[in-house]
């Protein structure tokens, strides 16, 4: 298990499923799309819509592209 990142702050959280432990799968709150008090992730940083996260359960680190917000505009013809 990785140590908790030094920049992890409980005040900066995101509700994104962890790709490693999938701890949200049996949670009715998560399945309903609501912010669960147990299955949140540390939001370490972001660059536009790319989030850098750490799981509060298994401490897995990963990047997640939200496809929402800054940097997601696409050209149309």
N, CA, C and O atoms as a GROMACS GRO file, in nm:
protein
  308
    1UNK      N    1   0.085  -0.118   0.000
    1UNK     CA    2   0.000   0.000   0.000
    1UNK      C    3   0.089   0.124   0.000
    1UNK      O    4   0.186   0.133   0.076
    2UNK      N    5   0.056   0.218  -0.086
    2UNK     CA    6   0.130   0.344  -0.093
    2UNK      C    7   0.101   0.430   0.030
    2UNK      O    8  -0.007   0.422   0.087
    3UNK      N    9   0.198   0.514   0.070
    3UNK     CA   10   0.168   0.611   0.176
    3UNK      C   11   0.078   0.721   0.121
    3UNK      O   12   0.071   0.742   0.000
    4UNK      N   13   0.011   0.789   0.208
    4UNK     CA   14  -0.074   0.901   0.169
    4UNK      C   15   0.014   1.014   0.116
    4UNK      O   16   0.114   1.049   0.178
    5UNK      N   17  -0.024   1.071   0.004
    5UNK     CA   18   0.050   1.180  -0.057
    5UNK      C   19   0.056   1.298   0.040
    5UNK      O   20  -0.045   1.330   0.104
    6UNK      N   21   0.171   1.364   0.053
    6UNK     CA   22   0.182   1.478   0.145
    6UNK      C   23   0.088   1.595   0.112
    6UNK      O   24   0.056   1.675   0.199
    7UNK      N   25   0.045   1.604  -0.015
    7UNK     CA   26  -0.045   1.714  -0.052
    7UNK      C   27  -0.193   1.677  -0.032
    7UNK      O   28  -0.280   1.759  -0.059
    8UNK      N   29  -0.221   1.556   0.014
    8UNK     CA   30  -0.360   1.514   0.038
    8UNK      C   31  -0.422   1.598   0.148
    8UNK      O   32  -0.364   1.615   0.256
    9UNK      N   33  -0.540   1.650   0.120
    9UNK     CA   34  -0.612   1.737   0.213
    9UNK      C   35  -0.758   1.697   0.211
    9UNK      O   36  -0.822   1.697   0.105
   10UNK      N   37  -0.813   1.662   0.327
   10UNK     CA   38  -0.952   1.618   0.334
   10UNK      C   39  -1.049   1.727   0.285
   10UNK      O   40  -1.164   1.697   0.250
   11UNK      N   41  -1.003   1.851   0.282
   11UNK     CA   42  -1.086   1.960   0.233
   11UNK      C   43  -1.098   1.964   0.081
   11UNK      O   44  -1.183   2.035   0.028
   12UNK      N   45  -1.012   1.889   0.011
   12UNK     CA   46  -1.016   1.882  -0.137
   12UNK      C   47  -1.047   1.739  -0.175
   12UNK      O   48  -0.958   1.654  -0.182
   13UNK      N   49  -1.175   1.713  -0.200
   13UNK     CA   50  -1.220   1.577  -0.229
   13UNK      C   51  -1.292   1.569  -0.362
   13UNK      O   52  -1.341   1.668  -0.415
   14UNK      N   53  -1.297   1.448  -0.414
   14UNK     CA   54  -1.371   1.420  -0.537
   14UNK      C   55  -1.442   1.286  -0.520
   14UNK      O   56  -1.395   1.198  -0.447
   15UNK      N   57  -1.553   1.272  -0.585
   15UNK     CA   58  -1.630   1.147  -0.579
   15UNK      C   59  -1.621   1.079  -0.714
   15UNK      O   60  -1.709   1.090  -0.800
   16UNK      N   61  -1.510   1.007  -0.731
   16UNK     CA   62  -1.480   0.935  -0.855
   16UNK      C   63  -1.450   0.790  -0.815
   16UNK      O   64  -1.376   0.769  -0.719
   17UNK      N   65  -1.504   0.692  -0.885
   17UNK     CA   66  -1.476   0.553  -0.849
   17UNK      C   67  -1.327   0.520  -0.858
   17UNK      O   68  -1.260   0.561  -0.953
   18UNK      N   69  -1.275   0.449  -0.760
   18UNK     CA   70  -1.135   0.406  -0.762
   18UNK      C   71  -1.122   0.287  -0.857
   18UNK      O   72  -1.195   0.188  -0.841
   19UNK      N   73  -1.031   0.294  -0.956
   19UNK     CA   74  -1.016   0.184  -1.050
   19UNK      C   75  -0.946   0.062  -0.990
   19UNK      O   76  -0.943  -0.044  -1.053
   20UNK      N   77  -0.890   0.076  -0.872
   20UNK     CA   78  -0.820  -0.037  -0.811
   20UNK      C   79  -0.907  -0.115  -0.714
   20UNK      O   80  -0.920  -0.237  -0.728
   21UNK      N   81  -0.965  -0.050  -0.615
   21UNK     CA   82  -1.037  -0.125  -0.511
   21UNK      C   83  -1.188  -0.134  -0.536
   21UNK      O   84  -1.254  -0.220  -0.479
   22UNK      N   85  -1.243  -0.047  -0.622
   22UNK     CA   86  -1.386  -0.050  -0.654
   22UNK      C   87  -1.474  -0.059  -0.529
   22UNK      O   88  -1.576  -0.128  -0.529
   23UNK      N   89  -1.435   0.011  -0.424
   23UNK     CA   90  -1.508   0.006  -0.296
   23UNK      C   91  -1.648   0.064  -0.303
   23UNK      O   92  -1.728   0.044  -0.212
   24UNK      N   93  -1.680   0.135  -0.409
   24UNK     CA   94  -1.811   0.199  -0.426
   24UNK      C   95  -1.919   0.104  -0.479
   24UNK      O   96  -2.038   0.136  -0.473
   25UNK      N   97  -1.878  -0.011  -0.532
   25UNK     CA   98  -1.971  -0.098  -0.606
   25UNK      C   99  -2.094  -0.145  -0.528
   25UNK      O  100  -2.202  -0.157  -0.586
   26UNK      N  101  -2.080  -0.171  -0.400
   26UNK     CA  102  -2.193  -0.220  -0.320
   26UNK      C  103  -2.258  -0.111  -0.236
   26UNK      O  104  -2.330  -0.140  -0.140
   27UNK      N  105  -2.233   0.015  -0.272
   27UNK     CA  106  -2.284   0.127  -0.193
   27UNK      C  107  -2.406   0.189  -0.263
   27UNK      O  108  -2.396   0.236  -0.376
   28UNK      N  109  -2.518   0.189  -0.195
   28UNK     CA  110  -2.641   0.244  -0.253
   28UNK      C  111  -2.630   0.394  -0.278
   28UNK      O  112  -2.684   0.444  -0.376
   29UNK      N  113  -2.561   0.465  -0.191
   29UNK     CA  114  -2.544   0.611  -0.207
   29UNK      C  115  -2.463   0.640  -0.334
   29UNK      O  116  -2.502   0.724  -0.415
   30UNK      N  117  -2.351   0.570  -0.351
   30UNK     CA  118  -2.268   0.588  -0.471
   30UNK      C  119  -2.344   0.548  -0.597
   30UNK      O  120  -2.336   0.618  -0.698
   31UNK      N  121  -2.416   0.439  -0.592
   31UNK     CA  122  -2.490   0.392  -0.709
   31UNK      C  123  -2.600   0.489  -0.748
   31UNK      O  124  -2.641   0.494  -0.864
   32UNK      N  125  -2.648   0.568  -0.652
   32UNK     CA  126  -2.750   0.669  -0.680
   32UNK      C  127  -2.688   0.799  -0.733
   32UNK      O  128  -2.761   0.893  -0.766
   33UNK      N  129  -2.554   0.805  -0.741
   33UNK     CA  130  -2.486   0.923  -0.794
   33UNK      C  131  -2.475   1.037  -0.694
   33UNK      O  132  -2.452   1.152  -0.733
   34UNK      N  133  -2.490   1.006  -0.567
   34UNK     CA  134  -2.478   1.110  -0.464
   34UNK      C  135  -2.339   1.107  -0.402
   34UNK      O  136  -2.265   1.009  -0.419
   35UNK      N  137  -2.302   1.213  -0.329
   35UNK     CA  138  -2.173   1.222  -0.262
   35UNK      C  139  -2.175   1.142  -0.134
   35UNK      O  140  -2.236   1.183  -0.035
   36UNK      N  141  -2.109   1.029  -0.135
   36UNK     CA  142  -2.105   0.937  -0.022
   36UNK      C  143  -2.005   0.984   0.083
   36UNK      O  144  -1.899   1.035   0.049
   37UNK      N  145  -2.038   0.967   0.208
   37UNK     CA  146  -1.946   1.008   0.315
   37UNK      C  147  -1.829   0.912   0.331
   37UNK      O  148  -1.731   0.945   0.399
   38UNK      N  149  -1.838   0.793   0.271
   38UNK     CA  150  -1.733   0.692   0.286
   38UNK      C  151  -1.644   0.674   0.164
   38UNK      O  152  -1.528   0.636   0.179
   39UNK      N  153  -1.693   0.700   0.044
   39UNK     CA  154  -1.621   0.664  -0.077
   39UNK      C  155  -1.576   0.786  -0.158
   39UNK      O  156  -1.608   0.797  -0.276
   40UNK      N  157  -1.506   0.873  -0.096
   40UNK     CA  158  -1.452   0.991  -0.163
   40UNK      C  159  -1.303   0.970  -0.188
   40UNK      O  160  -1.242   0.878  -0.132
   41UNK      N  161  -1.244   1.054  -0.271
   41UNK     CA  162  -1.102   1.046  -0.305
   41UNK      C  163  -1.036   1.180  -0.277
   41UNK      O  164  -1.099   1.285  -0.285
   42UNK      N  165  -0.908   1.176  -0.243
   42UNK     CA  166  -0.832   1.300  -0.228
   42UNK      C  167  -0.809   1.359  -0.367
   42UNK      O  168  -0.762   1.290  -0.457
   43UNK      N  169  -0.843   1.486  -0.383
   43UNK     CA  170  -0.814   1.558  -0.506
   43UNK      C  171  -0.679   1.625  -0.485
   43UNK      O  172  -0.670   1.729  -0.420
   44UNK      N  173  -0.573   1.565  -0.538
   44UNK     CA  174  -0.438   1.614  -0.516
   44UNK      C  175  -0.409   1.739  -0.598
   44UNK      O  176  -0.349   1.834  -0.549
   45UNK      N  177  -0.452   1.739  -0.723
   45UNK     CA  178  -0.434   1.855  -0.811
   45UNK      C  179  -0.519   1.834  -0.936
   45UNK      O  180  -0.577   1.728  -0.958
   46UNK      N  181  -0.525   1.938  -1.016
   46UNK     CA  182  -0.592   1.926  -1.145
   46UNK      C  183  -0.526   2.021  -1.244
   46UNK      O  184  -0.472   2.125  -1.207
   47UNK      N  185  -0.532   1.982  -1.369
   47UNK     CA  186  -0.488   2.064  -1.481
   47UNK      C  187  -0.606   2.065  -1.576
   47UNK      O  188  -0.627   1.968  -1.649
   48UNK      N  189  -0.683   2.173  -1.575
   48UNK     CA  190  -0.805   2.177  -1.653
   48UNK      C  191  -0.900   2.070  -1.604
   48UNK      O  192  -0.937   2.067  -1.487
   49UNK      N  193  -0.939   1.981  -1.693
   49UNK     CA  194  -1.034   1.877  -1.657
   49UNK      C  195  -0.966   1.745  -1.619
   49UNK      O  196  -1.035   1.645  -1.595
   50UNK      N  197  -0.833   1.744  -1.612
   50UNK     CA  198  -0.758   1.624  -1.570
   50UNK      C  199  -0.734   1.631  -1.419
   50UNK      O  200  -0.667   1.721  -1.370
   51UNK      N  201  -0.791   1.533  -1.347
   51UNK     CA  202  -0.777   1.528  -1.202
   51UNK      C  203  -0.670   1.429  -1.162
   51UNK      O  204  -0.658   1.322  -1.221
   52UNK      N  205  -0.592   1.464  -1.060
   52UNK     CA  206  -0.493   1.373  -1.002
   52UNK      C  207  -0.548   1.336  -0.865
   52UNK      O  208  -0.567   1.422  -0.779
   53UNK      N  209  -0.575   1.206  -0.846
   53UNK     CA  210  -0.649   1.158  -0.730
   53UNK      C  211  -0.573   1.052  -0.651
   53UNK      O  212  -0.483   0.986  -0.704
   54UNK      N  213  -0.611   1.037  -0.524
   54UNK     CA  214  -0.563   0.927  -0.443
   54UNK      C  215  -0.681   0.872  -0.364
   54UNK      O  216  -0.757   0.947  -0.304
   55UNK      N  217  -0.696   0.741  -0.367
   55UNK     CA  218  -0.806   0.675  -0.299
   55UNK      C  219  -0.787   0.684  -0.148
   55UNK      O  220  -0.679   0.657  -0.096
   56UNK      N  221  -0.892   0.723  -0.078
   56UNK     CA  222  -0.887   0.732   0.068
   56UNK      C  223  -0.892   0.593   0.132
   56UNK      O  224  -0.863   0.580   0.251
   57UNK      N  225  -0.927   0.492   0.055
   57UNK     CA  226  -0.937   0.356   0.107
   57UNK      C  227  -0.808   0.276   0.085
   57UNK      O  228  -0.748   0.228   0.181
   58UNK      N  229  -0.764   0.263  -0.042
   58UNK     CA  230  -0.649   0.179  -0.073
   58UNK      C  231  -0.522   0.258  -0.107
   58UNK      O  232  -0.417   0.198  -0.129
   59UNK      N  233  -0.530   0.391  -0.111
   59UNK     CA  234  -0.422   0.487  -0.140
   59UNK      C  235  -0.369   0.479  -0.284
   59UNK      O  236  -0.262   0.532  -0.312
   60UNK      N  237  -0.442   0.415  -0.374
   60UNK     CA  238  -0.404   0.410  -0.516
   60UNK      C  239  -0.401   0.551  -0.573
   60UNK      O  240  -0.488   0.633  -0.542
   61UNK      N  241  -0.300   0.581  -0.656
   61UNK     CA  242  -0.287   0.710  -0.724
   61UNK      C  243  -0.323   0.693  -0.871
   61UNK      O  244  -0.283   0.594  -0.934
   62UNK      N  245  -0.399   0.786  -0.927
   62UNK     CA  246  -0.431   0.782  -1.070
   62UNK      C  247  -0.476   0.918  -1.118
   62UNK      O  248  -0.506   1.008  -1.038
   63UNK      N  249  -0.482   0.932  -1.251
   63UNK     CA  250  -0.533   1.052  -1.315
   63UNK      C  251  -0.667   1.017  -1.379
   63UNK      O  252  -0.685   0.907  -1.432
   64UNK      N  253  -0.760   1.111  -1.373
   64UNK     CA  254  -0.895   1.088  -1.427
   64UNK      C  255  -0.935   1.208  -1.512
   64UNK      O  256  -0.936   1.322  -1.465
   65UNK      N  257  -0.967   1.182  -1.638
   65UNK     CA  258  -1.013   1.287  -1.729
   65UNK      C  259  -1.164   1.299  -1.716
   65UNK      O  260  -1.237   1.205  -1.748
   66UNK      N  261  -1.211   1.416  -1.669
   66UNK     CA  262  -1.353   1.434  -1.648
   66UNK      C  263  -1.428   1.466  -1.776
   66UNK      O  264  -1.547   1.438  -1.788
   67UNK      N  265  -1.358   1.526  -1.874
   67UNK     CA  266  -1.426   1.567  -1.996
   67UNK      C  267  -1.518   1.685  -1.973
   67UNK      O  268  -1.607   1.712  -2.054
   68UNK      N  269  -1.498   1.756  -1.864
   68UNK     CA  270  -1.585   1.867  -1.827
   68UNK      C  271  -1.498   1.985  -1.786
   68UNK      O  272  -1.399   1.968  -1.716
   69UNK      N  273  -1.534   2.104  -1.829
   69UNK     CA  274  -1.465   2.224  -1.783
   69UNK      C  275  -1.353   2.267  -1.876
   69UNK      O  276  -1.354   2.238  -1.996
   70UNK      N  277  -1.256   2.336  -1.820
   70UNK     CA  278  -1.145   2.396  -1.896
   70UNK      C  279  -1.068   2.290  -1.973
   70UNK      O  280  -1.038   2.182  -1.920
   71UNK      N  281  -1.036   2.321  -2.097
   71UNK     CA  282  -0.954   2.233  -2.177
   71UNK      C  283  -1.031   2.122  -2.247
   71UNK      O  284  -0.969   2.031  -2.304
   72UNK      N  285  -1.163   2.126  -2.245
   72UNK     CA  286  -1.239   2.019  -2.309
   72UNK      C  287  -1.312   2.065  -2.434
   72UNK      O  288  -1.386   1.986  -2.495
   73UNK      N  289  -1.294   2.189  -2.474
   73UNK     CA  290  -1.363   2.239  -2.593
   73UNK      C  291  -1.311   2.168  -2.718
   73UNK      O  292  -1.191   2.142  -2.730
   74UNK      N  293  -1.400   2.139  -2.806
   74UNK     CA  294  -1.362   2.077  -2.933
   74UNK      C  295  -1.407   2.166  -3.047
   74UNK      O  296  -1.506   2.238  -3.035
   75UNK      N  297  -1.334   2.162  -3.155
   75UNK     CA  298  -1.367   2.244  -3.272
   75UNK      C  299  -1.484   2.180  -3.346
   75UNK      O  300  -1.493   2.058  -3.356
   76UNK      N  301  -1.571   2.264  -3.396
   76UNK     CA  302  -1.682   2.215  -3.478
   76UNK      C  303  -1.674   2.282  -3.614
   76UNK      O  304  -1.625   2.394  -3.625
   77UNK      N  305  -1.722   2.215  -3.717
   77UNK     CA  306  -1.718   2.276  -3.850
   77UNK      C  307  -1.855   2.313  -3.897
   77UNK      O  308  -1.871   2.365  -4.007
   0.00000   0.00000   0.00000
